[in-house]
Amino acid sequence: MALYVGGVPIIPAGSGVYIGDQLASAVYLGTQLIWERFSETHIENTDLSDAPVPEGASGCWVTLIGGGGGGGGGRRGATDTSRRGGPGGGGAAVIVRVWIPAALLGPTYSVSRGFGGSAGNTPSSTGNGIAGTDGGASVFTSGDVMLTAGGGGGATGATSTANGTVGAGGTWSATGVTATGANGTAGGQYNSTTPNNTAGGAAGGGAGAGFNSSNLTLAARAGGDTIYASGGAIGTNGPDQSTGVPGSGGGGANNGSSQSVGRGGLYGGGGGGAGSTTGGSNTAGVGADGYSLVEWTDQNPSYSHTDIFNTPGAWSWIAPPELAAGDRVDVILCSGGRGGWSGSGSPGIGGQAGTFAHATITIGTEIGVGGTLSGSIGSGGSANDGNGGNTTCTTIGLTALGATARMPSGIPGGTPGTVKVNGITYGGGSGGQSYDDPGRAPGGGGAGGSVFGNGGAGAGGKVWIRAYQV
């Protein structure tokens, strides 16, 4: 809070009072409190309605993830024909941590966290599957500002001839302030790979197994991947992520009663679909709960912005005018993954993942004010043992080497994992998991080929440039 004499601030908001080199917490005139240091407050996963904006706040940071959609129920049939498995629930949308200055806020604010949708299930007697429900939206409002991270849609139940409708991915929106977000991706259908979320949102759940009218098995599917983690395998949960990171989808269930199914991964992952059955019960996976965080502060943030380049080939970046001599730039590179090996008459072997390289440079030292960085992004290796390309920043001589080797054994391609640079985590894509499956960008290795397949292509690389004041 500020302290005024008349209309003149003698202790402006965001400043402090010191006794020697010790920061005081409060100032009294006799027994009367006349100044108190602002106490930063974090409101995490707590719903509030028309709460007062803290006195003395210069603004707040807001992060939102919606709730994941519930998976759909499989059909219960009398025989092993014409009973379909349930589809997966949708993944939720994300509002990336955004600064809202006090000038845009009203006197009060409201925040709500979206919860995951409930799971569908097979009926207690012969009949179609029961639908899952939608995940809830996570919302922040104050004055003319409204931020919404929509929840993933619930999947409908399966019938004798159709697998039902997948849960749609959640969508994000922002009014009254400029924000960055990512939509969720839809759940999966039988015999189809569940969509992966490469944009930064949560992913949907995989489909449950079933049978068609010819008594052919319609295979269950793993949950969708995100840029942070792979989806849950068939019958397993999507892995939970660290605080405020969107989750991947849960794996769908196999045929038969009481089969395991995957719930969505925290935060906002979609639940897997239930498998079909002739008796007993099967429950689909629930959607994962969402996330909300409001961080109140009296400090005005310094400039920070991240640019992303993800198309193989040449890239170029110009330092923004907000950066002066002494400010910093983080350069993060990920190279291309190798393509999977065909195997030449036997099952192939997956390709290794691309690699990370990073550096932090100073404006006025490695490059001038308004200077340029440039380089190239490596392509993914072609199917059947193609090498991944290098990703470079030639301006500073930094190179992330492309993958040029196979995995030691096994079908799945390699995954680059993550790298943390000055407190920010950057994620690679997942490797291909089944025969001929391509790697996911950035840097995922292609899966090995079947006996007669070519293997999957490796994924291309990526460049992140984070510029910030110090």
C-alpha positions in Angstrom: 0.0 0.0 0.0 1.1 3.6 -0.5 1.4 6.3 2.2 0.4 9.9 1.3 0.9 13.3 2.9 -1.9 15.3 1.3 -2.0 14.1 -2.2 1.7 13.3 -2.5 2.9 9.6 -2.1 5.9 9.5 0.2 5.9 5.7 0.1 4.6 4.7 -3.3 2.9 1.4 -3.9 5.5 -1.3 -4.5 8.2 0.5 -2.4 9.4 -0.4 1.1 10.5 1.1 4.4 13.9 0.1 5.8 15.5 0.2 9.2 19.1 0.0 8.3 19.2 -2.8 5.7 16.1 -4.6 7.2 12.8 -4.3 5.4 10.0 -3.2 7.8 6.7 -4.9 7.7 4.7 -1.9 9.1 5.0 1.7 10.3 3.0 3.1 13.3 2.4 6.6 14.5 2.1 5.9 18.2 -0.3 2.9 18.2 -2.0 3.8 14.9 -1.0 1.8 11.8 -0.2 4.2 9.0 1.6 1.9 6.5 1.8 -1.8 6.0 3.9 -3.7 3.6 1.9 -5.4 0.8 1.5 -9.1 1.4 1.6 -11.1 -1.9 -1.3 -13.5 -2.0 -1.7 -16.7 -4.1 -5.3 -17.9 -4.6 -4.9 -21.5 -5.9 -7.8 -23.8 -6.8 -10.1 -21.8 -4.6 -13.5 -20.4 -5.9 -14.3 -16.8 -5.0 -17.2 -14.6 -6.0 -16.9 -10.8 -5.9 -13.9 -10.8 -3.6 -12.3 -7.4 -3.1 -9.1 -6.6 -5.2 -6.3 -6.3 -2.5 -5.5 -2.8 -1.6 -2.2 -1.7 -3.0 -2.0 -4.4 -5.7 -0.4 -3.3 -8.9 -2.2 -6.2 -10.6 -2.3 -10.0 -10.8 -1.0 -13.0 -12.7 -3.7 -15.5 -13.7 -3.3 -19.2 -14.9 -6.3 -21.3 -15.8 -6.8 -24.9 -17.0 -10.3 -26.3 -17.5 -11.6 -29.8 -16.4 -11.2 -32.8 -18.7 -14.3 -34.5 -20.2 -15.5 -37.9 -19.0 -15.1 -41.0 -21.2 -18.1 -42.6 -22.8 -19.6 -46.0 -21.8 -19.3 -49.1 -24.0 -22.3 -51.1 -25.2 -23.5 -54.1 -23.2 -24.6 -56.9 -25.7 -25.7 -60.5 -25.6 -23.0 -61.7 -27.9 -19.5 -60.8 -29.1 -20.8 -59.0 -32.2 -22.1 -55.5 -32.7 -21.1 -54.1 -29.4 -18.9 -51.0 -29.6 -16.5 -49.5 -27.1 -17.0 -46.0 -25.7 -15.0 -43.0 -27.1 -12.7 -40.8 -25.1 -13.5 -37.6 -23.3 -12.0 -34.3 -24.5 -9.0 -32.5 -23.1 -9.3 -29.0 -21.6 -8.1 -25.6 -22.8 -5.4 -23.5 -21.1 -4.9 -19.8 -20.3 -1.1 -19.4 -20.1 0.0 -17.3 -17.1 -1.0 -13.7 -18.0 -0.4 -10.3 -16.3 -3.5 -8.1 -15.7 -2.6 -4.6 -14.5 -4.7 -3.0 -11.8 -5.9 -0.3 -14.3 -7.9 -3.0 -16.1 -9.5 -4.5 -13.0 -12.7 -3.6 -11.2 -13.1 -3.3 -7.4 -13.8 -7.0 -7.1 -12.9 -10.2 -8.9 -14.3 -13.7 -9.2 -12.5 -17.0 -10.0 -13.7 -20.5 -10.4 -12.0 -23.8 -11.1 -13.4 -26.3 -13.5 -13.7 -29.9 -12.3 -13.4 -33.1 -14.4 -16.4 -34.6 -16.0 -17.9 -37.8 -14.6 -17.4 -41.1 -16.4 -19.9 -42.9 -18.5 -20.5 -46.7 -18.1 -22.1 -49.8 -19.5 -25.7 -50.3 -18.6 -26.9 -52.9 -16.1 -28.6 -54.9 -18.8 -28.3 -55.1 -22.6 -28.2 -51.7 -24.1 -26.2 -48.7 -25.3 -23.4 -47.1 -23.3 -24.1 -44.2 -21.0 -22.4 -40.9 -21.8 -19.7 -39.1 -19.7 -20.2 -35.5 -18.8 -18.4 -32.3 -19.8 -15.6 -30.9 -17.8 -16.1 -27.5 -16.2 -14.6 -24.3 -17.4 -12.0 -22.4 -15.2 -12.9 -18.7 -15.3 -11.5 -15.3 -14.0 -13.5 -12.1 -14.2 -12.9 -8.5 -12.9 -14.2 -5.3 -14.5 -14.2 -5.8 -18.2 -11.7 -8.6 -18.1 -12.9 -12.2 -18.6 -10.6 -15.2 -19.1 -12.1 -18.7 -19.8 -10.3 -22.0 -20.1 -13.1 -24.3 -21.4 -13.5 -27.8 -20.2 -13.3 -30.9 -22.4 -16.5 -32.4 -23.7 -17.9 -35.6 -22.3 -18.1 -38.5 -24.8 -21.4 -40.1 -25.6 -22.1 -43.8 -25.1 -21.5 -46.5 -27.8 -24.2 -48.4 -29.6 -24.4 -51.7 -31.6 -23.3 -49.9 -34.8 -21.5 -46.8 -33.7 -18.9 -45.9 -31.1 -20.6 -42.7 -30.2 -19.3 -39.2 -30.4 -15.9 -38.3 -28.9 -15.6 -35.5 -26.4 -14.6 -32.2 -28.0 -11.6 -30.3 -26.9 -12.1 -27.3 -24.7 -11.6 -23.8 -26.1 -10.2 -20.7 -24.5 -11.2 -17.0 -24.8 -10.1 -13.7 -23.4 -11.8 -10.3 -23.4 -10.5 -7.0 -21.9 -6.8 -8.1 -21.9 -4.3 -9.7 -24.3 -3.7 -13.3 -23.4 -2.2 -16.5 -24.8 -4.0 -19.8 -24.6 -4.2 -23.3 -26.1 -7.3 -25.4 -26.9 -7.7 -28.9 -25.8 -7.9 -31.8 -28.2 -10.7 -34.3 -28.8 -10.9 -37.8 -27.4 -10.2 -40.8 -29.5 -12.3 -43.3 -31.5 -11.8 -47.1 -31.9 -9.0 -48.2 -34.2 -7.7 -44.7 -34.6 -4.8 -43.0 -32.8 -6.0 -40.5 -30.2 -5.2 -36.9 -31.3 -2.1 -35.5 -29.7 -2.0 -31.9 -28.4 1.0 -30.2 -29.8 -0.2 -26.7 -29.0 0.1 -26.7 -25.2 -3.4 -27.7 -24.1 -4.6 -30.9 -22.4 -5.3 -34.0 -24.5 -8.3 -36.3 -24.8 -8.8 -39.9 -23.6 -8.4 -43.0 -25.8 -11.3 -45.2 -27.0 -12.5 -48.4 -25.4 -12.4 -51.7 -27.3 -15.4 -53.4 -28.9 -16.6 -55.8 -31.6 -18.1 -55.0 -35.0 -20.9 -56.9 -36.8 -18.3 -59.4 -38.2 -17.0 -60.2 -34.7 -13.7 -58.4 -35.4 -12.1 -56.7 -32.5 -12.1 -52.9 -32.5 -8.9 -52.2 -30.5 -8.7 -49.9 -27.5 -6.4 -46.9 -27.7 -3.9 -45.1 -25.6 -4.7 -41.5 -24.4 -3.5 -38.5 -26.3 -0.1 -37.0 -25.7 0.7 -33.4 -24.7 3.9 -31.5 -25.2 4.8 -32.4 -21.6 3.9 -36.2 -21.4 2.7 -39.2 -23.2 -0.9 -40.3 -22.8 -1.9 -43.2 -20.6 -1.4 -46.6 -22.1 -4.5 -48.8 -22.7 -6.2 -49.2 -19.3 -3.9 -46.8 -17.5 -4.2 -43.3 -16.2 -2.8 -40.3 -17.9 0.2 -39.2 -15.9 -0.4 -36.3 -13.5 1.7 -33.2 -14.1 3.4 -30.7 -11.9 1.3 -27.8 -10.6 -0.3 -25.8 -13.4 0.7 -28.0 -16.3 -2.0 -29.5 -18.6 -2.4 -33.3 -18.5 -2.6 -36.0 -21.1 -5.5 -38.4 -21.8 -6.3 -41.7 -20.0 -6.1 -44.9 -21.9 -9.3 -46.7 -23.1 -10.3 -50.1 -21.6 -10.2 -53.5 -23.3 -13.3 -55.7 -23.9 -14.9 -57.6 -21.0 -16.3 -56.8 -17.6 -14.3 -54.9 -14.9 -11.5 -53.9 -17.2 -9.1 -51.2 -16.1 -9.5 -47.8 -17.7 -7.5 -44.6 -17.5 -8.7 -41.4 -16.0 -7.4 -38.1 -17.4 -4.1 -36.8 -16.1 -4.0 -33.7 -14.0 -4.6 -31.1 -15.1 -7.5 -31.3 -17.5 -6.8 -34.5 -19.3 -9.8 -36.4 -20.8 -10.9 -39.8 -19.5 -10.6 -43.0 -21.5 -13.6 -44.8 -23.0 -15.0 -48.0 -21.5 -14.8 -51.3 -23.3 -17.8 -53.3 -24.4 -19.1 -56.3 -22.4 -21.6 -59.1 -22.4 -22.0 -59.0 -18.6 -21.0 -57.2 -15.5 -20.1 -53.5 -15.6 -17.5 -51.3 -17.2 -16.9 -47.7 -16.1 -15.1 -45.2 -18.3 -12.4 -42.9 -17.1 -13.2 -39.6 -15.4 -11.8 -36.3 -16.7 -9.1 -34.7 -14.6 -9.9 -31.6 -12.6 -8.7 -28.2 -13.8 -6.5 -25.6 -12.2 -6.8 -22.0 -11.2 -4.2 -19.6 -9.8 -4.4 -15.9 -9.1 -1.2 -14.2 -7.9 -1.6 -10.8 -6.4 1.5 -8.5 -6.2 2.4 -4.9 -5.8 5.4 -5.2 -8.2 5.1 -4.3 -11.8 6.5 -7.1 -13.9 9.5 -6.6 -16.2 9.2 -7.4 -19.9 9.3 -11.1 -20.8 8.2 -12.7 -24.1 8.8 -16.0 -25.8 8.9 -16.5 -29.6 8.6 -20.0 -31.0 9.8 -21.4 -34.4 8.7 -24.9 -35.4 8.9 -25.2 -39.2 12.1 -27.0 -40.5 14.3 -24.6 -42.4 15.7 -21.2 -41.8 14.5 -19.0 -38.9 15.3 -15.4 -37.8 14.5 -13.3 -34.7 15.0 -9.6 -34.1 15.4 -8.3 -30.5 12.3 -6.3 -29.5 12.6 -2.6 -28.6 11.8 -3.3 -24.9 15.3 -4.8 -24.5 18.2 -2.6 -23.6 21.9 -3.4 -23.0 22.2 -5.8 -20.1 18.9 -7.6 -20.7 18.9 -11.3 -21.4 17.8 -13.8 -24.1 17.4 -17.6 -23.5 18.0 -19.6 -26.7 16.6 -23.2 -26.6 17.1 -25.6 -29.5 15.6 -29.0 -30.2 16.9 -31.1 -33.1 15.1 -33.6 -35.4 14.4 -37.2 -34.4 15.5 -40.2 -36.4 13.1 -42.3 -38.4 12.3 -45.8 -37.3 14.1 -48.8 -38.9 12.0 -51.1 -41.1 13.5 -54.3 -39.8 14.1 -56.1 -43.2 11.9 -59.2 -42.5 11.7 -58.8 -38.8 10.1 -56.2 -36.5 12.1 -52.9 -36.7 13.6 -50.7 -34.0 12.6 -47.1 -33.2 14.7 -44.1 -33.9 16.4 -42.1 -31.2 15.1 -38.7 -30.2 16.5 -35.3 -31.1 18.6 -33.4 -28.5 18.4 -30.1 -26.7 20.9 -27.3 -26.6 20.6 -24.0 -24.9 22.4 -20.8 -24.0 21.7 -17.5 -22.3 23.1 -14.4 -23.9 23.2 -10.7 -23.0 22.0 -7.8 -25.1 25.0 -5.6 -25.8 27.5 -8.5 -25.6 26.7 -11.4 -27.9 24.3 -9.3 -30.0 23.6 -5.6 -30.0 20.4 -3.7 -29.1 17.9 -4.5 -31.8 20.2 -7.3 -33.0 19.3 -10.5 -34.8 19.6 -14.2 -34.1 19.2 -16.7 -36.9 19.8 -20.3 -37.8 18.0 -23.4 -39.1 15.6 -26.0 -37.7 16.4 -29.6 -38.4 13.9 -31.8 -40.2 12.8 -35.2 -38.9 14.4 -38.3 -40.3 12.6 -40.0 -43.1 10.9 -43.4 -42.5 13.3 -46.4 -42.6 16.3 -45.0 -40.7 16.6 -41.4 -41.9 18.7 -39.2 -39.7 17.3 -36.2 -37.9 18.6 -32.8 -38.8 20.6 -30.4 -36.6 18.9 -27.3 -35.2 21.3 -24.3 -35.0 21.7 -20.7 -33.9 24.6 -19.7 -36.2 24.8 -16.2 -34.7 26.2 -17.6 -31.4 27.5 -20.9 -32.7 25.0 -23.1 -30.8 23.9 -26.5 -32.3 21.5 -29.3 -31.1 22.7 -32.4 -32.9 20.1 -34.4 -34.8 19.5 -38.0 -34.0 21.6 -40.4 -36.0 21.1 -43.8 -34.3 18.5 -46.3 -33.5 17.2 -47.0 -30.0 19.0 -49.9 -28.3 16.0 -52.2 -28.8 12.2 -52.2 -29.1 9.6 -50.7 -31.4 8.9 -47.2 -29.7 10.9 -44.2 -30.8 12.8 -42.0 -28.4 11.5 -39.0 -26.6 13.7 -35.9 -26.0 12.2 -35.3 -22.5 12.3 -31.7 -21.1 14.9 -29.1 -20.3 14.6 -26.4 -17.7 16.3 -23.0 -18.4 16.2 -20.2 -15.9 13.0 -21.6 -14.3 11.1 -22.3 -17.5 10.5 -25.9 -18.7 10.6 -26.7 -22.4 9.2 -30.0 -23.6 10.0 -32.4 -26.5 7.5 -34.5 -28.4 6.9 -38.2 -27.7 8.3 -41.0 -29.8 6.1 -43.2 -32.0 4.7 -46.0 -30.0 3.4 -48.7 -32.4 4.6 -50.1 -35.7 5.2 -47.3 -38.3 4.0 -44.6 -35.9 5.7 -41.2 -36.6 7.4 -39.3 -33.8 5.7 -36.1 -32.4 7.2 -32.7 -32.7 9.6 -31.5 -31.5 12.2 -34.2 -31.8 10.3 -37.5 -31.3 11.9 -40.6 -32.9 9.8 -42.7 -35.3 8.7 -46.1 -34.2 10.1 -49.2 -35.8 8.4 -50.8 -38.7 6.4 -54.0 -38.8 7.9 -57.0 -40.7 6.7 -55.4 -44.0 6.5 -51.8 -42.9 8.9 -48.9 -43.4 9.0 -47.5 -39.8 7.7 -44.1 -38.8 9.3 -40.8 -39.7 11.1 -38.8 -37.0 9.7 -35.4 -36.0 11.3 -32.0 -36.8 12.9 -29.7 -34.3 12.0 -26.5 -32.7 13.4 -23.2 -31.4 12.3 -21.1 -28.4 13.6 -17.5 -27.9 12.8 -16.1 -24.5 13.7 -12.4 -24.1 13.4 -10.6 -20.7 14.5 -7.6 -18.8 16.8 -7.9 -15.8 
